Amino acid sequence: RPYTGDDEVALSGATLGALLDDLEARYPGTRFRIVDEQGRIRRHMRFFLNGEPIFDLAQAVKPADEVAMVQALSGG
């Protein structure tokens, strides 16, 4: 929300990685918070495609799909 100013944004792309590229283009600085220097999803980030967990940036997405991004919390 600090980057987008909203709870939801509409993005374009055929894969999760492409959606994140579009997110970065619209809201610079977001991708680095989500994907590490090796191109992997950061440990504290979780993605869900139509309610099912996904773990791969190459995961295909369709225009009508809903992708949810959640930051995992931990601590003690």
C-alpha positions as a Python dict, from the first residue, in 0.01 Angstrom:
ca = {
    (1, 'R'): (0, 0, 0),
    (2, 'P'): (273, 252, 68),
    (3, 'Y'): (381, 226, -298),
    (4, 'T'): (44, 198, -469),
    (5, 'G'): (-181, 390, -235),
    (6, 'D'): (-449, 123, -276),
    (7, 'D'): (-538, -230, -166),
    (8, 'E'): (-576, -353, -524),
    (9, 'V'): (-416, -272, -857),
    (10, 'A'): (-487, -410, -1204),
    (11, 'L'): (-171, -538, -1376),
    (12, 'S'): (-87, -694, -1711),
    (13, 'G'): (129, -997, -1776),
    (14, 'A'): (118, -1364, -1871),
    (15, 'T'): (322, -1481, -1569),
    (16, 'L'): (365, -1381, -1207),
    (17, 'G'): (706, -1238, -1299),
    (18, 'A'): (552, -1029, -1578),
    (19, 'L'): (292, -895, -1335),
    (20, 'L'): (570, -790, -1101),
    (21, 'D'): (751, -622, -1392),
    (22, 'D'): (433, -426, -1464),
    (23, 'L'): (400, -340, -1095),
    (24, 'E'): (760, -210, -1094),
    (25, 'A'): (699, -2, -1408),
    (26, 'R'): (395, 163, -1250),
    (27, 'Y'): (531, 187, -895),
    (28, 'P'): (913, 203, -903),
    (29, 'G'): (1091, 36, -613),
    (30, 'T'): (833, -234, -549),
    (31, 'R'): (1000, -533, -720),
    (32, 'F'): (1316, -518, -504),
    (33, 'R'): (1098, -558, -195),
    (34, 'I'): (942, -873, -342),
    (35, 'V'): (1218, -1043, -544),
    (36, 'D'): (1580, -1084, -432),
    (37, 'E'): (1901, -1025, -629),
    (38, 'Q'): (1894, -1385, -758),
    (39, 'G'): (1546, -1341, -902),
    (40, 'R'): (1372, -1548, -634),
    (41, 'I'): (1065, -1453, -436),
    (42, 'R'): (1181, -1325, -97),
    (43, 'R'): (1124, -1560, 199),
    (44, 'H'): (871, -1333, 366),
    (45, 'M'): (650, -1290, 58),
    (46, 'R'): (360, -1523, -28),
    (47, 'F'): (152, -1530, -344),
    (48, 'F'): (-185, -1687, -409),
    (49, 'L'): (-343, -1744, -750),
    (50, 'N'): (-720, -1768, -718),
    (51, 'G'): (-669, -1870, -355),
    (52, 'E'): (-403, -2136, -424),
    (53, 'P'): (-41, -2078, -315),
    (54, 'I'): (214, -2024, -592),
    (55, 'F'): (592, -2012, -558),
    (56, 'D'): (728, -1965, -911),
    (57, 'L'): (768, -1639, -1102),
    (58, 'A'): (711, -1839, -1421),
    (59, 'Q'): (360, -1937, -1306),
    (60, 'A'): (115, -1857, -1585),
    (61, 'V'): (-171, -1621, -1509),
    (62, 'K'): (-480, -1536, -1713),
    (63, 'P'): (-645, -1194, -1742),
    (64, 'A'): (-937, -1292, -1516),
    (65, 'D'): (-714, -1447, -1245),
    (66, 'E'): (-677, -1288, -904),
    (67, 'V'): (-329, -1280, -756),
    (68, 'A'): (-292, -1195, -390),
    (69, 'M'): (41, -1089, -240),
    (70, 'V'): (86, -1125, 135),
    (71, 'Q'): (380, -1040, 352),
    (72, 'A'): (443, -1320, 600),
    (73, 'L'): (509, -1213, 958),
    (74, 'S'): (736, -1392, 1201),
    (75, 'G'): (890, -1330, 1535),
    (76, 'G'): (893, -1449, 1885),
}
